[in-house]
Amino acid sequence: MKLLLTSAGVKNPSIRSALVDLLGKPIEESRALAVPTAGYGHPMVTPAGIRRFVTGESSTPMCELGWASLGVLELTALPSIGPERWVPWVREADVLLVNGGDALYLAHWMRESGLAELLPSLPGLVWAGLSAGSMVMTPRIGPEFVEWQPPAGGDRTLGRVDFSIFPHLDHPDLPENTMAEAERWAAGLGNPAYAIDDDTALKVVDGAVEVVSEGKWRRFAG
C-alpha cells in the first residue's frame, strides 16, 4: 500500500502531482472509494460536513478531482454484510479517499471491519488520507488529539508508519495549532513526528518518506 498523508486534501498542484505519481495513471482513469467514517467520531463534524466531503463541496479537495468512478465505503456497515461482498470493492479500487474527523474512531472501525487486516495484501492501493485519515496510519496521535475514547483507552492508532502527524499547522480557524504547540506535542510522543500545514503532504512508499509541500512543515526527531 502506498500512502499520501495530507492535512487538508489535494490543496495544490504539488500534492496532486504526488497523487498521480502514486496512482501510476491519470486521476481520470482511476477508481476511488470515499471513506467518510472518521467524521462520525468527532464532535466538530456534522452530517452536512460529511455530505460535503462525499459530494466534493468541501474545502478539502478529495472526491471532486475527476475520478473515473467514485463510490462510498462506510466502515461501520461492513461487519454486517460480510467480507465476500466488500473485499472485492476494495481490491478493485485504485485509491481510498479517507475523510478527516477522529483518528481513534477510524482506527477502531478499520480493525472491527477487517479493513486494517486486508490492507497489507494490497501493495498497489493508494491510501489518500485527510487529517485524521492520515493520522490513523501513525503509531499514536498524542493526548492532545484524543476526543472519542476507544474501548482500550489510550491514543494508539495503526502504526503503519513510524512517525506521528500534527495537521493544520497555523490554520487561521485553529489558533491553538501553532509551531510552539506542535513542539510540545512532539516532545511527549517518543517517536518521530511531522507538523504540516494544509499545503503539505507526506508521500510514503516502501517506508521512504517524501515531504510534498507548497507551505510550511517541520520534522521532529523524537
DAMOQUI-V615805 format. One record per backbone hydrogen bond with DSSP energy under -0.5 kcal/mol. CO is the residue of the C=O (numbers start at 1). NH is the residue of the N-H. If there is no record, write none. Layout:
CO:NH
CO:NH
//
This chain:
2:127
3:204
4:6
4:129
5:202
6:131
9:8
9:11
12:16
13:17
14:18
15:19
16:20
17:21
18:22
19:23
20:24
20:25
26:29
27:30
27:68
30:68
30:69
31:94
31:95
32:71
33:97
34:36
34:73
35:99
36:39
37:40
38:41
38:102
39:42
42:45
46:50
47:51
48:52
49:53
50:54
51:55
52:56
52:57
52:58
53:56
61:10
62:65
69:32
71:34
72:74
73:75
74:77
74:78
75:78
75:79
77:80
78:81
78:82
82:85
82:86
83:87
85:89
86:90
87:91
88:92
89:93
90:93
94:126
95:33
95:97
96:98
96:128
97:35
97:99
98:130
101:103
102:106
103:107
104:108
105:109
106:110
107:111
108:112
109:113
110:114
110:115
110:116
114:118
115:119
116:120
118:121
119:122
122:125
125:2
126:96
126:128
127:4
127:129
128:98
129:6
130:133
131:134
131:135
132:136
134:137
135:138
136:158
137:160
137:161
138:159
139:157
142:145
143:146
145:147
148:150
150:153
155:141
162:192
164:194
165:167
166:196
168:171
171:174
174:177
176:178
177:170
178:182
179:183
180:184
181:185
182:186
183:187
184:188
185:188
186:189
186:190
192:164
193:220
194:166
194:196
195:218
196:169
197:200
199:214
200:7
201:203
201:212
202:5
202:204
203:210
204:3
205:208
208:205
210:203
210:212
211:213
212:201
216:197
218:195
220:193
//
